[in-house]
Amino acid sequence: MNPSEIEDILKEGIKSCANEYGWANLAELGTFLRQKGLRYGKLSRFILDYQHIVETRIDDSITPPAVYARLRK
């Protein structure tokens, strides 16, 4: 898969899994990406390669903490 295809799948996944504020839980996003045939190691590290289009945040008010991603504006 070329980088452009990966970015398109990542964008589609974030849009598909996003809540009303545009944030997608990485657990849900990971499931989506695997269903689309995208293989990666640790998702949070994989996302770091796409910081030019994706931003992340950690919600540590819950246990265990949840990580979210959204498309940059």
C-alpha positions as CSV (number, residue, x, y, z in Angstrom):
1,M,0.0,0.0,0.0
2,N,1.4,3.4,-0.9
3,P,1.5,6.4,1.5
4,S,-1.4,8.1,-0.2
5,E,-3.6,5.1,0.1
6,I,-2.7,4.8,3.8
7,E,-3.5,8.4,4.4
8,D,-6.9,8.0,2.7
9,I,-7.8,5.0,4.8
10,L,-6.6,6.8,8.0
11,K,-8.8,9.8,7.1
12,E,-11.8,7.6,6.3
13,G,-11.3,5.7,9.6
14,I,-11.1,8.9,11.7
15,K,-14.2,10.3,10.1
16,S,-16.1,7.0,10.5
17,C,-15.2,6.5,14.2
18,A,-15.3,10.2,15.3
19,N,-17.7,11.5,17.9
20,E,-19.6,14.8,17.6
21,Y,-16.4,16.7,18.3
22,G,-14.3,14.9,15.6
23,W,-12.3,12.7,18.0
24,A,-12.0,9.0,17.3
25,N,-11.1,6.5,20.0
26,L,-7.9,4.7,18.9
27,A,-9.3,1.3,19.9
28,E,-12.2,1.8,17.5
29,L,-10.0,3.3,14.9
30,G,-7.6,0.3,15.1
31,T,-10.5,-2.1,14.4
32,F,-11.5,0.0,11.4
33,L,-8.0,0.1,10.0
34,R,-7.5,-3.7,10.4
35,Q,-10.8,-4.4,8.7
36,K,-9.5,-2.2,5.7
37,G,-6.4,-4.4,5.6
38,L,-4.0,-1.9,7.0
39,R,-1.2,-3.5,9.1
40,Y,0.8,-1.6,11.7
41,G,2.6,-2.3,14.9
42,K,1.4,-0.1,17.8
43,L,-1.3,2.2,16.6
44,S,-0.1,5.2,18.7
45,R,3.3,5.0,17.2
46,F,1.9,4.5,13.7
47,I,-0.2,7.7,14.1
48,L,3.0,9.6,14.9
49,D,4.0,9.1,11.2
50,Y,0.9,11.1,10.2
51,Q,1.2,14.1,12.6
52,H,0.9,16.4,9.5
53,I,-2.8,15.3,9.2
54,V,-3.7,13.8,12.6
55,E,-3.5,15.2,16.2
56,T,-4.0,13.1,19.3
57,R,-5.0,13.6,22.9
58,I,-5.1,11.4,26.0
59,D,-8.1,11.3,28.3
60,D,-6.5,10.3,31.6
61,S,-9.7,11.2,33.6
62,I,-10.7,7.5,33.1
63,T,-9.0,4.3,33.9
64,P,-7.4,3.0,31.8
65,P,-6.7,6.3,29.9
66,A,-8.1,6.5,26.4
67,V,-6.3,7.9,23.4
68,Y,-8.2,9.9,20.7
69,A,-7.2,11.2,17.3
70,R,-8.8,13.7,14.9
71,L,-7.9,15.2,11.6
72,R,-6.0,18.5,11.8
73,K,-8.0,21.5,10.6
